[in-house]
């Protein structure tokens, strides 16, 4: 069984029936954006090491 993972999920309502937001992996600091509940589910089930670094932490940005 896989180890449990923790996420910070920010959800923003857009209109009457649309949502968007970001998911941040607590372990890696990676951030992924979503624009639908299905995309949110895909992101949570994916490997968070493939996500882009958190924009709130400049030390994790790739400046190459």
mmCIF file as Biopython writes it, N, C-alpha, C and O atoms, coordinates in Angstrom:
data_model
#
loop_
_atom_site.group_PDB
_atom_site.id
_atom_site.type_symbol
_atom_site.label_atom_id
_atom_site.label_alt_id
_atom_site.label_comp_id
_atom_site.label_asym_id
_atom_site.label_entity_id
_atom_site.label_seq_id
_atom_site.pdbx_PDB_ins_code
_atom_site.Cartn_x
_atom_site.Cartn_y
_atom_site.Cartn_z
_atom_site.occupancy
_atom_site.B_iso_or_equiv
_atom_site.auth_seq_id
_atom_site.auth_asym_id
_atom_site.pdbx_PDB_model_num
ATOM 1   N N  . UNK A ? 1  ? 0.841   -1.194 0.000   1.0 0.0 1  A 1 
ATOM 2   C CA . UNK A ? 1  ? 0.000   0.000  0.000   1.0 0.0 1  A 1 
ATOM 3   C C  . UNK A ? 1  ? 0.879   1.247  0.000   1.0 0.0 1  A 1 
ATOM 4   O O  . UNK A ? 1  ? 1.898   1.292  0.689   1.0 0.0 1  A 1 
ATOM 5   N N  . UNK A ? 2  ? 0.489   2.248  -0.763  1.0 0.0 2  A 1 
ATOM 6   C CA . UNK A ? 2  ? 1.248   3.500  -0.846  1.0 0.0 2  A 1 
ATOM 7   C C  . UNK A ? 2  ? 1.108   4.295  0.441   1.0 0.0 2  A 1 
ATOM 8   O O  . UNK A ? 2  ? 0.103   4.210  1.145   1.0 0.0 2  A 1 
ATOM 9   N N  . UNK A ? 3  ? 2.150   5.073  0.727   1.0 0.0 3  A 1 
ATOM 10  C CA . UNK A ? 3  ? 2.107   5.981  1.870   1.0 0.0 3  A 1 
ATOM 11  C C  . UNK A ? 3  ? 1.056   7.059  1.638   1.0 0.0 3  A 1 
ATOM 12  O O  . UNK A ? 3  ? 0.884   7.507  0.505   1.0 0.0 3  A 1 
ATOM 13  N N  . UNK A ? 4  ? 0.350   7.487  2.680   1.0 0.0 4  A 1 
ATOM 14  C CA . UNK A ? 4  ? -0.607  8.591  2.511   1.0 0.0 4  A 1 
ATOM 15  C C  . UNK A ? 4  ? 0.135   9.874  2.121   1.0 0.0 4  A 1 
ATOM 16  O O  . UNK A ? 4  ? 1.268   10.101 2.547   1.0 0.0 4  A 1 
ATOM 17  N N  . UNK A ? 5  ? -0.512  10.700 1.312   1.0 0.0 5  A 1 
ATOM 18  C CA . UNK A ? 5  ? 0.069   11.980 0.901   1.0 0.0 5  A 1 
ATOM 19  C C  . UNK A ? 5  ? -0.827  13.107 1.380   1.0 0.0 5  A 1 
ATOM 20  O O  . UNK A ? 5  ? -2.033  12.927 1.551   1.0 0.0 5  A 1 
ATOM 21  N N  . UNK A ? 6  ? -0.233  14.263 1.594   1.0 0.0 6  A 1 
ATOM 22  C CA . UNK A ? 6  ? -0.986  15.439 2.039   1.0 0.0 6  A 1 
ATOM 23  C C  . UNK A ? 6  ? -0.923  16.511 0.967   1.0 0.0 6  A 1 
ATOM 24  O O  . UNK A ? 6  ? 0.105   16.706 0.318   1.0 0.0 6  A 1 
ATOM 25  N N  . UNK A ? 7  ? -2.046  17.205 0.792   1.0 0.0 7  A 1 
ATOM 26  C CA . UNK A ? 7  ? -2.154  18.266 -0.201  1.0 0.0 7  A 1 
ATOM 27  C C  . UNK A ? 7  ? -2.827  19.486 0.410   1.0 0.0 7  A 1 
ATOM 28  O O  . UNK A ? 7  ? -3.653  19.369 1.316   1.0 0.0 7  A 1 
ATOM 29  N N  . UNK A ? 8  ? -2.465  20.650 -0.096  1.0 0.0 8  A 1 
ATOM 30  C CA . UNK A ? 8  ? -3.204  21.881 0.182   1.0 0.0 8  A 1 
ATOM 31  C C  . UNK A ? 8  ? -3.976  22.173 -1.098  1.0 0.0 8  A 1 
ATOM 32  O O  . UNK A ? 8  ? -3.381  22.365 -2.158  1.0 0.0 8  A 1 
ATOM 33  N N  . UNK A ? 9  ? -5.297  22.205 -0.996  1.0 0.0 9  A 1 
ATOM 34  C CA . UNK A ? 9  ? -6.140  22.426 -2.172  1.0 0.0 9  A 1 
ATOM 35  C C  . UNK A ? 9  ? -6.832  23.769 -2.022  1.0 0.0 9  A 1 
ATOM 36  O O  . UNK A ? 9  ? -7.513  24.024 -1.029  1.0 0.0 9  A 1 
ATOM 37  N N  . UNK A ? 10 ? -6.648  24.622 -3.019  1.0 0.0 10 A 1 
ATOM 38  C CA . UNK A ? 10 ? -7.318  25.926 -3.048  1.0 0.0 10 A 1 
ATOM 39  C C  . UNK A ? 10 ? -8.328  25.887 -4.189  1.0 0.0 10 A 1 
ATOM 40  O O  . UNK A ? 10 ? -7.971  25.665 -5.346  1.0 0.0 10 A 1 
ATOM 41  N N  . UNK A ? 11 ? -9.586  26.107 -3.847  1.0 0.0 11 A 1 
ATOM 42  C CA . UNK A ? 11 ? -10.663 26.036 -4.833  1.0 0.0 11 A 1 
ATOM 43  C C  . UNK A ? 11 ? -11.288 27.411 -4.970  1.0 0.0 11 A 1 
ATOM 44  O O  . UNK A ? 11 ? -11.605 28.058 -3.972  1.0 0.0 11 A 1 
ATOM 45  N N  . UNK A ? 12 ? -11.466 27.857 -6.207  1.0 0.0 12 A 1 
ATOM 46  C CA . UNK A ? 12 ? -12.072 29.143 -6.506  1.0 0.0 12 A 1 
ATOM 47  C C  . UNK A ? 12 ? -13.300 28.905 -7.372  1.0 0.0 12 A 1 
ATOM 48  O O  . UNK A ? 12 ? -13.240 28.173 -8.360  1.0 0.0 12 A 1 
ATOM 49  N N  . UNK A ? 13 ? -14.380 29.508 -7.009  1.0 0.0 13 A 1 
ATOM 50  C CA . UNK A ? 13 ? -15.605 29.365 -7.782  1.0 0.0 13 A 1 
ATOM 51  C C  . UNK A ? 13 ? -15.599 30.377 -8.920  1.0 0.0 13 A 1 
ATOM 52  O O  . UNK A ? 13 ? -15.305 31.556 -8.718  1.0 0.0 13 A 1 
ATOM 53  N N  . UNK A ? 14 ? -15.925 29.904 -10.108 1.0 0.0 14 A 1 
ATOM 54  C CA . UNK A ? 14 ? -16.007 30.775 -11.282 1.0 0.0 14 A 1 
ATOM 55  C C  . UNK A ? 14 ? -17.399 30.611 -11.873 1.0 0.0 14 A 1 
ATOM 56  O O  . UNK A ? 14 ? -17.685 29.604 -12.521 1.0 0.0 14 A 1 
ATOM 57  N N  . UNK A ? 15 ? -18.242 31.569 -11.659 1.0 0.0 15 A 1 
ATOM 58  C CA . UNK A ? 15 ? -19.612 31.467 -12.149 1.0 0.0 15 A 1 
ATOM 59  C C  . UNK A ? 15 ? -20.446 30.576 -11.245 1.0 0.0 15 A 1 
ATOM 60  O O  . UNK A ? 15 ? -20.078 30.299 -10.103 1.0 0.0 15 A 1 
ATOM 61  N N  . UNK A ? 16 ? -21.567 30.140 -11.773 1.0 0.0 16 A 1 
ATOM 62  C CA . UNK A ? 16 ? -22.490 29.359 -10.955 1.0 0.0 16 A 1 
ATOM 63  C C  . UNK A ? 16 ? -22.134 27.882 -10.869 1.0 0.0 16 A 1 
ATOM 64  O O  . UNK A ? 16 ? -22.485 27.226 -9.888  1.0 0.0 16 A 1 
ATOM 65  N N  . UNK A ? 17 ? -21.448 27.345 -11.868 1.0 0.0 17 A 1 
ATOM 66  C CA . UNK A ? 17 ? -21.173 25.908 -11.845 1.0 0.0 17 A 1 
ATOM 67  C C  . UNK A ? 17 ? -19.759 25.542 -12.288 1.0 0.0 17 A 1 
ATOM 68  O O  . UNK A ? 17 ? -19.518 24.412 -12.713 1.0 0.0 17 A 1 
ATOM 69  N N  . UNK A ? 18 ? -18.835 26.476 -12.194 1.0 0.0 18 A 1 
ATOM 70  C CA . UNK A ? 18 ? -17.458 26.211 -12.597 1.0 0.0 18 A 1 
ATOM 71  C C  . UNK A ? 18 ? -16.517 26.442 -11.422 1.0 0.0 18 A 1 
ATOM 72  O O  . UNK A ? 18 ? -16.729 27.342 -10.610 1.0 0.0 18 A 1 
ATOM 73  N N  . UNK A ? 19 ? -15.479 25.622 -11.343 1.0 0.0 19 A 1 
ATOM 74  C CA . UNK A ? 19 ? -14.465 25.780 -10.309 1.0 0.0 19 A 1 
ATOM 75  C C  . UNK A ? 19 ? -13.084 25.758 -10.942 1.0 0.0 19 A 1 
ATOM 76  O O  . UNK A ? 19 ? -12.898 25.233 -12.040 1.0 0.0 19 A 1 
ATOM 77  N N  . UNK A ? 20 ? -12.132 26.328 -10.245 1.0 0.0 20 A 1 
ATOM 78  C CA . UNK A ? 20 ? -10.731 26.286 -10.643 1.0 0.0 20 A 1 
ATOM 79  C C  . UNK A ? 20 ? -9.923  26.355 -9.356  1.0 0.0 20 A 1 
ATOM 80  O O  . UNK A ? 20 ? -10.461 26.689 -8.300  1.0 0.0 20 A 1 
ATOM 81  N N  . UNK A ? 21 ? -8.656  26.047 -9.438  1.0 0.0 21 A 1 
ATOM 82  C CA . UNK A ? 21 ? -7.831  26.137 -8.243  1.0 0.0 21 A 1 
ATOM 83  C C  . UNK A ? 21 ? -6.467  25.535 -8.444  1.0 0.0 21 A 1 
ATOM 84  O O  . UNK A ? 21 ? -6.042  25.255 -9.565  1.0 0.0 21 A 1 
ATOM 85  N N  . UNK A ? 22 ? -5.784  25.339 -7.318  1.0 0.0 22 A 1 
ATOM 86  C CA . UNK A ? 22 ? -4.462  24.747 -7.320  1.0 0.0 22 A 1 
ATOM 87  C C  . UNK A ? 22 ? -4.388  23.660 -6.253  1.0 0.0 22 A 1 
ATOM 88  O O  . UNK A ? 22 ? -5.109  23.687 -5.255  1.0 0.0 22 A 1 
ATOM 89  N N  . UNK A ? 23 ? -3.499  22.712 -6.493  1.0 0.0 23 A 1 
ATOM 90  C CA . UNK A ? 23 ? -3.202  21.658 -5.533  1.0 0.0 23 A 1 
ATOM 91  C C  . UNK A ? 23 ? -1.706  21.728 -5.267  1.0 0.0 23 A 1 
ATOM 92  O O  . UNK A ? 23 ? -0.905  21.721 -6.201  1.0 0.0 23 A 1 
ATOM 93  N N  . UNK A ? 24 ? -1.328  21.795 -3.987  1.0 0.0 24 A 1 
ATOM 94  C CA . UNK A ? 24 ? 0.086   21.835 -3.618  1.0 0.0 24 A 1 
ATOM 95  C C  . UNK A ? 24 ? 0.423   20.585 -2.828  1.0 0.0 24 A 1 
ATOM 96  O O  . UNK A ? 24 ? -0.274  20.248 -1.871  1.0 0.0 24 A 1 
ATOM 97  N N  . UNK A ? 25 ? 1.477   19.899 -3.218  1.0 0.0 25 A 1 
ATOM 98  C CA . UNK A ? 25 ? 1.958   18.747 -2.472  1.0 0.0 25 A 1 
ATOM 99  C C  . UNK A ? 25 ? 2.724   19.248 -1.263  1.0 0.0 25 A 1 
ATOM 100 O O  . UNK A ? 25 ? 3.669   20.024 -1.405  1.0 0.0 25 A 1 
ATOM 101 N N  . UNK A ? 26 ? 2.329   18.816 -0.078  1.0 0.0 26 A 1 
ATOM 102 C CA . UNK A ? 26 ? 3.017   19.233 1.141   1.0 0.0 26 A 1 
ATOM 103 C C  . UNK A ? 26 ? 4.447   18.683 1.154   1.0 0.0 26 A 1 
ATOM 104 O O  . UNK A ? 26 ? 5.366   19.361 1.612   1.0 0.0 26 A 1 
ATOM 105 N N  . UNK A ? 27 ? 4.634   17.483 0.664   1.0 0.0 27 A 1 
ATOM 106 C CA . UNK A ? 27 ? 5.951   16.837 0.693   1.0 0.0 27 A 1 
ATOM 107 C C  . UNK A ? 27 ? 6.948   17.473 -0.260  1.0 0.0 27 A 1 
ATOM 108 O O  . UNK A ? 27 ? 8.117   17.635 0.091   1.0 0.0 27 A 1 
ATOM 109 N N  . UNK A ? 28 ? 6.505   17.838 -1.467  1.0 0.0 28 A 1 
ATOM 110 C CA . UNK A ? 28 ? 7.442   18.319 -2.486  1.0 0.0 28 A 1 
ATOM 111 C C  . UNK A ? 28 ? 7.366   19.822 -2.738  1.0 0.0 28 A 1 
ATOM 112 O O  . UNK A ? 28 ? 8.307   20.408 -3.273  1.0 0.0 28 A 1 
ATOM 113 N N  . UNK A ? 29 ? 6.257   20.446 -2.358  1.0 0.0 29 A 1 
ATOM 114 C CA . UNK A ? 29 ? 6.066   21.858 -2.667  1.0 0.0 29 A 1 
ATOM 115 C C  . UNK A ? 29 ? 5.604   22.098 -4.087  1.0 0.0 29 A 1 
ATOM 116 O O  . UNK A ? 29 ? 5.389   23.244 -4.482  1.0 0.0 29 A 1 
ATOM 117 N N  . UNK A ? 30 ? 5.448   21.033 -4.865  1.0 0.0 30 A 1 
ATOM 118 C CA . UNK A ? 30 ? 4.985   21.163 -6.239  1.0 0.0 30 A 1 
ATOM 119 C C  . UNK A ? 30 ? 3.552   21.648 -6.294  1.0 0.0 30 A 1 
ATOM 120 O O  . UNK A ? 30 ? 2.746   21.333 -5.417  1.0 0.0 30 A 1 
ATOM 121 N N  . UNK A ? 31 ? 3.235   22.415 -7.327  1.0 0.0 31 A 1 
ATOM 122 C CA . UNK A ? 31 ? 1.901   22.989 -7.485  1.0 0.0 31 A 1 
ATOM 123 C C  . UNK A ? 31 ? 1.352   22.616 -8.860  1.0 0.0 31 A 1 
ATOM 124 O O  . UNK A ? 31 ? 2.073   22.650 -9.857  1.0 0.0 31 A 1 
ATOM 125 N N  . UNK A ? 32 ? 0.077   22.263 -8.900  1.0 0.0 32 A 1 
ATOM 126 C CA . UNK A ? 32 ? -0.602  21.973 -10.156 1.0 0.0 32 A 1 
ATOM 127 C C  . UNK A ? 32 ? -1.946  22.695 -10.161 1.0 0.0 32 A 1 
ATOM 128 O O  . UNK A ? 32 ? -2.622  22.763 -9.135  1.0 0.0 32 A 1 
ATOM 129 N N  . UNK A ? 33 ? -2.329  23.227 -11.307 1.0 0.0 33 A 1 
ATOM 130 C CA . UNK A ? 33 ? -3.600  23.943 -11.436 1.0 0.0 33 A 1 
ATOM 131 C C  . UNK A ? 33 ? -4.666  23.015 -12.007 1.0 0.0 33 A 1 
ATOM 132 O O  . UNK A ? 33 ? -4.357  22.078 -12.744 1.0 0.0 33 A 1 
ATOM 133 N N  . UNK A ? 34 ? -5.920  23.284 -11.663 1.0 0.0 34 A 1 
ATOM 134 C CA . UNK A ? 34 ? -7.033  22.537 -12.242 1.0 0.0 34 A 1 
ATOM 135 C C  . UNK A ? 34 ? -8.174  23.485 -12.562 1.0 0.0 34 A 1 
ATOM 136 O O  . UNK A ? 34 ? -8.297  24.555 -11.964 1.0 0.0 34 A 1 
ATOM 137 N N  . UNK A ? 35 ? -9.022  23.073 -13.530 1.0 0.0 35 A 1 
ATOM 138 C CA . UNK A ? 35 ? -10.175 23.878 -13.918 1.0 0.0 35 A 1 
ATOM 139 C C  . UNK A ? 35 ? -11.464 23.061 -13.930 1.0 0.0 35 A 1 
ATOM 140 O O  . UNK A ? 35 ? -12.498 23.524 -14.411 1.0 0.0 35 A 1 
ATOM 141 N N  . UNK A ? 36 ? -11.392 21.823 -13.387 1.0 0.0 36 A 1 
ATOM 142 C CA . UNK A ? 36 ? -12.588 20.995 -13.304 1.0 0.0 36 A 1 
ATOM 143 C C  . UNK A ? 36 ? -12.387 19.959 -12.201 1.0 0.0 36 A 1 
ATOM 144 O O  . UNK A ? 36 ? -11.251 19.641 -11.849 1.0 0.0 36 A 1 
ATOM 145 N N  . UNK A ? 37 ? -13.474 19.436 -11.658 1.0 0.0 37 A 1 
ATOM 146 C CA . UNK A ? 37 ? -13.342 18.384 -10.642 1.0 0.0 37 A 1 
ATOM 147 C C  . UNK A ? 37 ? -12.599 17.155 -11.182 1.0 0.0 37 A 1 
ATOM 148 O O  . UNK A ? 37 ? -11.847 16.519 -10.443 1.0 0.0 37 A 1 
ATOM 149 N N  . UNK A ? 38 ? -12.798 16.818 -12.445 1.0 0.0 38 A 1 
ATOM 150 C CA . UNK A ? 38 ? -12.107 15.653 -13.019 1.0 0.0 38 A 1 
ATOM 151 C C  . UNK A ? 38 ? -10.601 15.888 -13.060 1.0 0.0 38 A 1 
ATOM 152 O O  . UNK A ? 38 ? -9.827  14.985 -12.742 1.0 0.0 38 A 1 
ATOM 153 N N  . UNK A ? 39 ? -10.181 17.082 -13.446 1.0 0.0 39 A 1 
ATOM 154 C CA . UNK A ? 39 ? -8.755  17.394 -13.479 1.0 0.0 39 A 1 
ATOM 155 C C  . UNK A ? 39 ? -8.171  17.369 -12.076 1.0 0.0 39 A 1 
ATOM 156 O O  . UNK A ? 39 ? -7.048  16.902 -11.885 1.0 0.0 39 A 1 
ATOM 157 N N  . UNK A ? 40 ? -8.909  17.862 -11.098 1.0 0.0 40 A 1 
ATOM 158 C CA . UNK A ? 40 ? -8.462  17.803 -9.699  1.0 0.0 40 A 1 
ATOM 159 C C  . UNK A ? 40 ? -8.194  16.351 -9.313  1.0 0.0 40 A 1 
ATOM 160 O O  . UNK A ? 40 ? -7.156  16.054 -8.722  1.0 0.0 40 A 1 
ATOM 161 N N  . UNK A ? 41 ? -9.106  15.454 -9.634  1.0 0.0 41 A 1 
ATOM 162 C CA . UNK A ? 41 ? -8.944  14.048 -9.294  1.0 0.0 41 A 1 
ATOM 163 C C  . UNK A ? 41 ? -7.711  13.452 -9.969  1.0 0.0 41 A 1 
ATOM 164 O O  . UNK A ? 41 ? -6.961  12.704 -9.341  1.0 0.0 41 A 1 
ATOM 165 N N  . UNK A ? 42 ? -7.498  13.779 -11.240 1.0 0.0 42 A 1 
ATOM 166 C CA . UNK A ? 42 ? -6.329  13.268 -11.974 1.0 0.0 42 A 1 
ATOM 167 C C  . UNK A ? 42 ? -5.041  13.754 -11.318 1.0 0.0 42 A 1 
ATOM 168 O O  . UNK A ? 42 ? -4.087  12.990 -11.174 1.0 0.0 42 A 1 
ATOM 169 N N  . UNK A ? 43 ? -5.013  15.017 -10.924 1.0 0.0 43 A 1 
ATOM 170 C CA . UNK A ? 43 ? -3.822  15.592 -10.285 1.0 0.0 43 A 1 
ATOM 171 C C  . UNK A ? 43 ? -3.526  14.896 -8.962  1.0 0.0 43 A 1 
ATOM 172 O O  . UNK A ? 43 ? -2.377  14.549 -8.689  1.0 0.0 43 A 1 
ATOM 173 N N  . UNK A ? 44 ? -4.539  14.692 -8.147  1.0 0.0 44 A 1 
ATOM 174 C CA . UNK A ? 44 ? -4.338  14.079 -6.836  1.0 0.0 44 A 1 
ATOM 175 C C  . UNK A ? 44 ? -3.840  12.637 -6.983  1.0 0.0 44 A 1 
ATOM 176 O O  . UNK A ? 44 ? -3.086  12.152 -6.140  1.0 0.0 44 A 1 
ATOM 177 N N  . UNK A ? 45 ? -4.252  11.966 -8.029  1.0 0.0 45 A 1 
ATOM 178 C CA . UNK A ? 45 ? -3.830  10.580 -8.253  1.0 0.0 45 A 1 
ATOM 179 C C  . UNK A ? 45 ? -2.472  10.485 -8.947  1.0 0.0 45 A 1 
ATOM 180 O O  . UNK A ? 45 ? -1.882  9.406  -8.995  1.0 0.0 45 A 1 
ATOM 181 N N  . UNK A ? 46 ? -1.968  11.598 -9.483  1.0 0.0 46 A 1 
ATOM 182 C CA . UNK A ? 46 ? -0.708  11.597 -10.234 1.0 0.0 46 A 1 
ATOM 183 C C  . UNK A ? 46 ? 0.493   11.697 -9.303  1.0 0.0 46 A 1 
ATOM 184 O O  . UNK A ? 46 ? 0.348   11.885 -8.095  1.0 0.0 46 A 1 
ATOM 185 N N  . UNK A ? 47 ? 1.670   11.570 -9.883  1.0 0.0 47 A 1 
ATOM 186 C CA . UNK A ? 47 ? 2.924   11.699 -9.154  1.0 0.0 47 A 1 
ATOM 187 C C  . UNK A ? 47 ? 3.236   13.188 -8.959  1.0 0.0 47 A 1 
ATOM 188 O O  . UNK A ? 47 ? 3.506   13.878 -9.941  1.0 0.0 47 A 1 
ATOM 189 N N  . UNK A ? 48 ? 3.207   13.704 -7.723  1.0 0.0 48 A 1 
ATOM 190 C CA . UNK A ? 48 ? 3.415   15.138 -7.515  1.0 0.0 48 A 1 
ATOM 191 C C  . UNK A ? 48 ? 4.824   15.618 -7.814  1.0 0.0 48 A 1 
ATOM 192 O O  . UNK A ? 48 ? 5.039   16.827 -7.901  1.0 0.0 48 A 1 
ATOM 193 N N  . UNK A ? 49 ? 5.793   14.723 -7.974  1.0 0.0 49 A 1 
ATOM 194 C CA . UNK A ? 49 ? 7.144   15.171 -8.308  1.0 0.0 49 A 1 
ATOM 195 C C  . UNK A ? 49 ? 7.210   15.743 -9.719  1.0 0.0 49 A 1 
ATOM 196 O O  . UNK A ? 49 ? 8.181   16.416 -10.067 1.0 0.0 49 A 1 
ATOM 197 N N  . UNK A ? 50 ? 6.187   15.484 -10.538 1.0 0.0 50 A 1 
ATOM 198 C CA . UNK A ? 50 ? 6.149   16.023 -11.898 1.0 0.0 50 A 1 
ATOM 199 C C  . UNK A ? 50 ? 5.557   17.426 -11.949 1.0 0.0 50 A 1 
ATOM 200 O O  . UNK A ? 50 ? 5.593   18.072 -12.997 1.0 0.0 50 A 1 
ATOM 201 N N  . UNK A ? 51 ? 5.019   17.902 -10.843 1.0 0.0 51 A 1 
ATOM 202 C CA . UNK A ? 51 ? 4.404   19.231 -10.817 1.0 0.0 51 A 1 
ATOM 203 C C  . UNK A ? 51 ? 5.477   20.309 -10.809 1.0 0.0 51 A 1 
ATOM 204 O O  . UNK A ? 51 ? 6.630   20.059 -10.459 1.0 0.0 51 A 1 
ATOM 205 N N  . UNK A ? 52 ? 5.072   21.519 -11.205 1.0 0.0 52 A 1 
ATOM 206 C CA . UNK A ? 52 ? 6.021   22.638 -11.183 1.0 0.0 52 A 1 
ATOM 207 C C  . UNK A ? 52 ? 6.277   23.059 -9.734  1.0 0.0 52 A 1 
ATOM 208 O O  . UNK A ? 52 ? 5.421   22.846 -8.876  1.0 0.0 52 A 1 
ATOM 209 N N  . UNK A ? 53 ? 7.448   23.658 -9.446  1.0 0.0 53 A 1 
ATOM 210 C CA . UNK A ? 53 ? 7.740   24.121 -8.087  1.0 0.0 53 A 1 
ATOM 211 C C  . UNK A ? 53 ? 6.758   25.200 -7.645  1.0 0.0 53 A 1 
ATOM 212 O O  . UNK A ? 53 ? 6.141   25.875 -8.469  1.0 0.0 53 A 1 
ATOM 213 N N  . UNK A ? 54 ? 6.629   25.347 -6.358  1.0 0.0 54 A 1 
ATOM 214 C CA . UNK A ? 54 ? 5.748   26.365 -5.801  1.0 0.0 54 A 1 
ATOM 215 C C  . UNK A ? 54 ? 6.250   27.750 -6.157  1.0 0.0 54 A 1 
ATOM 216 O O  . UNK A ? 54 ? 7.439   28.039 -6.019  1.0 0.0 54 A 1 
ATOM 217 N N  . UNK A ? 55 ? 5.352   28.606 -6.614  1.0 0.0 55 A 1 
ATOM 218 C CA . UNK A ? 55 ? 5.724   29.983 -6.943  1.0 0.0 55 A 1 
ATOM 219 C C  . UNK A ? 55 ? 5.948   30.809 -5.685  1.0 0.0 55 A 1 
ATOM 220 O O  . UNK A ? 55 ? 6.554   31.879 -5.746  1.0 0.0 55 A 1 
ATOM 221 N N  . UNK A ? 56 ? 5.463   30.323 -4.542  1.0 0.0 56 A 1 
ATOM 222 C CA . UNK A ? 56 ? 5.618   31.080 -3.304  1.0 0.0 56 A 1 
ATOM 223 C C  . UNK A ? 56 ? 6.993   30.863 -2.681  1.0 0.0 56 A 1 
ATOM 224 O O  . UNK A ? 56 ? 7.342   31.552 -1.722  1.0 0.0 56 A 1 
ATOM 225 N N  . UNK A ? 57 ? 7.779   29.925 -3.200  1.0 0.0 57 A 1 
ATOM 226 C CA . UNK A ? 57 ? 9.100   29.635 -2.669  1.0 0.0 57 A 1 
ATOM 227 C C  . UNK A ? 57 ? 10.127  29.774 -3.786  1.0 0.0 57 A 1 
ATOM 228 O O  . UNK A ? 57 ? 10.354  28.825 -4.536  1.0 0.0 57 A 1 
ATOM 229 N N  . UNK A ? 58 ? 10.753  30.951 -3.906  1.0 0.0 58 A 1 
ATOM 230 C CA . UNK A ? 58 ? 11.696  31.191 -5.007  1.0 0.0 58 A 1 
ATOM 231 C C  . UNK A ? 58 ? 12.860  30.218 -5.016  1.0 0.0 58 A 1 
ATOM 232 O O  . UNK A ? 58 ? 13.435  29.986 -6.079  1.0 0.0 58 A 1 
ATOM 233 N N  . UNK A ? 59 ? 13.237  29.635 -3.879  1.0 0.0 59 A 1 
ATOM 234 C CA . UNK A ? 59 ? 14.355  28.712 -3.854  1.0 0.0 59 A 1 
ATOM 235 C C  . UNK A ? 59 ? 14.047  27.424 -4.603  1.0 0.0 59 A 1 
ATOM 236 O O  . UNK A ? 59 ? 14.967  26.684 -4.953  1.0 0.0 59 A 1 
ATOM 237 N N  . UNK A ? 60 ? 12.764  27.139 -4.858  1.0 0.0 60 A 1 
ATOM 238 C CA . UNK A ? 60 ? 12.387  25.911 -5.560  1.0 0.0 60 A 1 
ATOM 239 C C  . UNK A ? 60 ? 12.187  26.136 -7.055  1.0 0.0 60 A 1 
ATOM 240 O O  . UNK A ? 60 ? 11.895  25.191 -7.788  1.0 0.0 60 A 1 
ATOM 241 N N  . UNK A ? 61 ? 12.340  27.367 -7.513  1.0 0.0 61 A 1 
ATOM 242 C CA . UNK A ? 61 ? 12.158  27.658 -8.935  1.0 0.0 61 A 1 
ATOM 243 C C  . UNK A ? 61 ? 13.388  27.282 -9.708  1.0 0.0 61 A 1 
ATOM 244 O O  . UNK A ? 61 ? 14.503  27.402 -9.201  1.0 0.0 61 A 1 
ATOM 245 N N  . UNK A ? 62 ? 13.206  26.829 -10.932 1.0 0.0 62 A 1 
ATOM 246 C CA . UNK A ? 62 ? 14.309  26.479 -11.816 1.0 0.0 62 A 1 
ATOM 247 C C  . UNK A ? 62 ? 14.703  27.733 -12.593 1.0 0.0 62 A 1 
ATOM 248 O O  . UNK A ? 62 ? 13.964  28.182 -13.470 1.0 0.0 62 A 1 
ATOM 249 N N  . UNK A ? 63 ? 15.849  28.290 -12.276 1.0 0.0 63 A 1 
ATOM 250 C CA . UNK A ? 63 ? 16.286  29.531 -12.920 1.0 0.0 63 A 1 
ATOM 251 C C  . UNK A ? 63 ? 17.321  29.276 -14.006 1.0 0.0 63 A 1 
ATOM 252 O O  . UNK A ? 63 ? 18.117  30.166 -14.306 1.0 0.0 63 A 1 
ATOM 253 N N  . UNK A ? 64 ? 17.335  28.101 -14.597 1.0 0.0 64 A 1 
ATOM 254 C CA . UNK A ? 64 ? 18.336  27.801 -15.627 1.0 0.0 64 A 1 
ATOM 255 C C  . UNK A ? 64 ? 17.899  28.295 -16.972 1.0 0.0 64 A 1 
ATOM 256 O O  . UNK A ? 64 ? 18.621  28.127 -17.955 1.0 0.0 64 A 1 
#
